[in-house]
């Protein structure tokens, strides 16, 4: 069931220090069998959406752009050798994880690893999402083992990146000198239903299940949902609440973007994006310039 990594031999394995911390395939198999089929289908839609939005980058690409006025720009993009995703010792949203993992996998990196502090359990949904994304290197590492791995990365001098999803609940430090992107802590999620009770944009129970790390508020929902708070109010009041992400009816989607960095419409409970996290930013970009063509 596990998919072999296509570029695993492109360079020496930068995560060899964590070899003893690798999760056993039996954990993935058991989790895959335990997760409901509808959730697996949702994770597949999430994966497909990210590949459609940002397909894999050409490796070592060089662009030559000739501008009006006689200026030529050369832009060379060197993909990262490796990218590590750090998970917290706390509940993890499988779709938020995929929203960070997939840019890492499409960045052109030769090696991508998911690392979590040793001693914390792994949710079936998280393991199944990783399985469906074809993620091979998954580790439960001690802070000491991770620190030794980081020291190796720093010595190599190759472009590497860390995507830190620990959000203040981390036991795995990111040392200076390694490019890091950090997810915000416990993003708040708002779901807006029209005040007449029509236009519920998502299944609230699925949303709660897929986002155990977020505070979820349902506005004007026709019924209560365990794990989510309830409020009533106009769309203006909803916008003023300043949620980190919102789920709204289709007619409200463009309006919601004026107030929130992430707005998702009907069917969006299976999806997540991290605004500002772009696969192209994980490597090194070099610029050449000259006057003339």
C-alpha positions in Angstrom: 0.0 0.0 0.0 2.9 2.4 0.7 4.1 4.3 -2.3 7.8 4.4 -2.9 9.4 7.8 -3.0 10.6 8.7 -6.5 13.6 10.8 -5.5 14.8 9.1 -2.4 18.2 8.4 -3.8 18.8 11.8 -5.3 20.9 12.8 -2.3 22.1 11.3 0.9 19.2 10.9 3.3 19.2 14.0 5.5 16.9 12.3 8.0 19.1 9.2 8.7 19.5 10.3 12.3 15.8 9.5 12.8 15.9 6.0 11.3 15.1 4.3 14.6 12.2 6.7 15.2 10.4 5.7 11.9 6.7 4.7 12.4 6.0 1.1 11.6 3.9 0.3 8.5 1.5 -1.7 10.7 0.3 1.5 12.3 -0.6 2.9 9.0 -2.4 -0.3 7.9 -4.5 -0.4 11.1 -5.4 3.3 10.9 -6.4 3.0 7.3 -8.8 0.2 8.1 -10.3 2.1 11.0 -11.1 5.4 9.2 -14.5 5.6 7.5 -14.6 5.6 3.7 -16.3 9.0 3.5 -13.3 10.5 5.4 -10.9 8.9 3.0 -12.8 10.3 0.1 -12.6 13.7 1.7 -8.8 13.5 2.1 -8.5 12.5 -1.5 -10.5 15.6 -2.5 -8.2 17.8 -0.4 -5.1 16.3 -2.0 -6.6 16.7 -5.5 -7.4 20.3 -4.8 -3.9 21.2 -3.8 -2.3 19.4 -6.8 -4.7 21.3 -9.1 -3.9 24.6 -7.5 -0.1 24.2 -7.3 1.2 21.3 -9.4 4.7 19.9 -8.9 7.4 22.5 -9.7 9.9 21.8 -12.5 13.3 21.0 -10.9 16.0 23.6 -11.3 13.9 25.8 -13.5 15.4 28.9 -15.1 13.1 31.7 -16.4 14.3 34.3 -18.9 12.0 37.4 -19.0 12.5 40.2 -21.4 10.6 43.4 -20.3 9.7 46.4 -22.3 12.3 49.1 -22.1 15.1 46.6 -22.8 15.5 44.9 -19.5 16.2 41.1 -19.1 15.7 39.2 -15.9 16.9 35.7 -15.3 15.2 33.9 -12.4 16.7 30.6 -11.2 14.8 28.6 -8.6 16.7 25.9 -6.7 14.4 23.6 -4.9 15.0 22.6 -1.3 16.9 19.4 -0.6 14.6 18.6 2.2 11.6 19.8 4.0 10.5 18.7 7.5 7.0 19.1 8.9 6.8 19.4 12.7 3.6 18.2 14.4 2.7 19.1 18.0 2.2 16.9 21.0 -1.5 17.8 20.7 -4.4 16.9 18.4 -3.8 17.6 14.7 -6.2 18.4 12.0 -5.7 16.0 9.0 -6.7 18.6 6.5 -4.5 21.3 8.0 -1.6 18.8 7.9 -2.3 18.1 4.2 -2.4 21.8 3.5 1.3 22.0 4.6 2.5 18.6 3.4 1.4 19.0 -0.2 3.3 22.3 -0.9 6.3 20.5 0.6 5.9 17.6 -1.7 5.3 19.7 -4.8 8.3 22.0 -4.1 10.8 19.7 -5.8 12.4 18.7 -2.5 14.3 15.4 -2.7 13.2 14.4 0.9 10.1 15.3 2.9 9.6 14.1 6.5 6.9 14.4 9.1 8.2 14.5 12.6 6.3 14.5 15.9 7.5 14.3 19.5 8.0 10.7 20.8 5.5 9.6 23.3 2.4 11.2 21.7 -0.2 9.0 20.0 -1.0 9.2 16.3 -4.6 9.8 15.3 -6.1 7.3 12.7 -7.2 10.2 10.5 -3.7 11.7 10.5 -2.0 8.5 9.6 -4.6 7.8 6.9 -4.1 11.3 5.4 -0.4 10.7 5.3 -0.9 7.3 3.7 -3.2 8.7 1.0 -0.7 11.5 0.2 2.1 8.9 -0.3 4.2 10.2 2.6 7.0 7.7 3.4 9.1 9.3 6.1 7.1 9.7 9.3 9.0 9.8 12.6 8.2 10.0 16.4 11.5 11.6 17.6 12.9 12.8 20.9 14.0 16.4 21.0 17.6 15.2 21.3 17.4 13.1 18.1 15.7 16.0 16.2 18.4 18.4 17.4 21.1 16.0 16.1 19.3 15.8 12.8 19.1 19.7 12.6 22.8 19.9 13.2 23.4 17.6 10.2 21.2 19.8 8.1 23.0 22.9 9.1 26.4 21.4 8.3 25.3 20.3 4.8 24.6 23.9 3.8 21.9 22.8 1.3 18.6 24.7 1.1 16.3 23.1 3.7 13.0 24.3 5.2 10.9 23.5 8.3 7.1 23.8 8.3 6.3 24.2 12.0 2.7 23.2 12.9 3.4 23.0 16.6 1.8 26.4 17.2 3.3 27.0 20.6 2.8 23.4 21.7 6.1 22.3 20.4 8.8 20.2 21.9 10.9 20.1 18.8 12.9 23.3 18.4 13.8 25.0 15.0 17.4 26.2 15.2 18.7 29.4 13.7 19.9 29.1 10.2 17.1 26.9 8.9 14.3 28.5 7.0 11.1 28.1 8.9 7.4 28.8 8.3 5.1 28.7 11.4 1.4 28.0 11.5 -0.7 30.3 13.7 -1.9 28.9 17.0 -5.3 27.3 17.1 -7.0 29.1 14.2 -10.5 30.1 15.0 -13.2 29.0 12.5 -16.5 30.7 11.9 -19.4 29.1 10.0 -22.1 31.5 8.8 -25.6 30.4 8.0 -28.2 32.9 6.8 -30.4 34.1 9.6 -33.4 32.3 8.1 -31.6 29.0 8.7 -31.0 28.4 5.0 -27.7 28.1 3.3 -25.7 26.0 5.8 -22.4 25.8 3.9 -20.9 22.7 5.5 -21.6 19.6 7.6 -20.8 20.9 11.1 -20.1 17.4 12.5 -17.6 16.7 9.8 -16.0 20.1 10.4 -15.6 19.4 14.1 -14.1 16.0 13.4 -11.6 17.3 10.9 -10.5 20.3 13.0 -9.9 19.1 16.6 -7.3 21.8 17.0 -9.6 24.8 16.3 -12.2 26.8 18.1 -15.4 26.5 15.9 -18.3 28.9 16.1 -21.6 28.2 14.2 -23.5 31.4 13.4 -27.3 31.0 13.0 -27.1 27.3 12.7 -30.5 25.6 12.9 -29.3 23.1 15.5 -26.4 22.7 18.0 -23.3 20.6 17.2 -21.2 19.0 19.9 -17.7 20.5 19.9 -18.8 23.9 18.4 -20.1 27.0 20.0 -23.2 28.8 18.8 -24.0 32.4 18.1 -26.5 34.5 16.3 -26.1 37.7 14.3 -25.8 39.5 11.0 -23.1 39.0 8.5 -21.6 42.3 9.6 -21.3 40.9 13.2 -19.8 37.7 11.8 -17.2 39.6 9.8 -16.4 41.8 12.9 -15.6 38.6 14.9 -12.4 38.3 12.9 -12.2 34.5 12.6 -9.0 33.1 11.1 -11.0 31.1 8.6 -14.6 31.1 7.6 -17.1 28.8 5.9 -19.9 30.7 4.1 -22.6 30.2 1.5 -21.4 30.6 -2.1 -23.1 34.0 -2.4 -21.0 35.3 0.5 -17.6 34.0 -0.6 -16.1 37.1 -2.2 -17.5 39.3 0.5 -15.9 37.1 3.2 -12.5 37.5 1.7 -12.6 41.2 2.5 -12.6 40.3 6.2 -10.7 37.0 6.4 -7.6 35.5 4.9 -9.2 32.1 4.2 -12.8 31.7 3.1 -14.3 28.4 2.0 -17.7 27.7 0.4 -20.0 24.8 0.3 -18.2 21.5 0.5 -15.2 23.1 2.1 -15.1 21.0 5.2 -12.7 18.6 3.4 -10.3 21.4 2.5 -7.8 23.9 4.0 -5.1 26.3 2.7 -2.4 28.2 4.5 -2.4 31.7 3.0 1.2 32.7 2.5 2.6 29.1 2.4 3.8 28.6 -1.2 5.9 25.8 -2.5 8.0 28.3 -4.5 9.1 30.0 -1.3 10.7 26.9 0.2 13.8 26.8 -2.0 16.3 29.4 -3.1 15.5 32.0 -5.8 18.4 33.7 -7.5 18.1 36.7 -9.8 20.2 37.8 -12.8 19.7 41.1 -14.5 21.0 43.0 -17.5 20.0 45.8 -19.8 19.2 44.7 -23.3 18.1 41.4 -24.6 
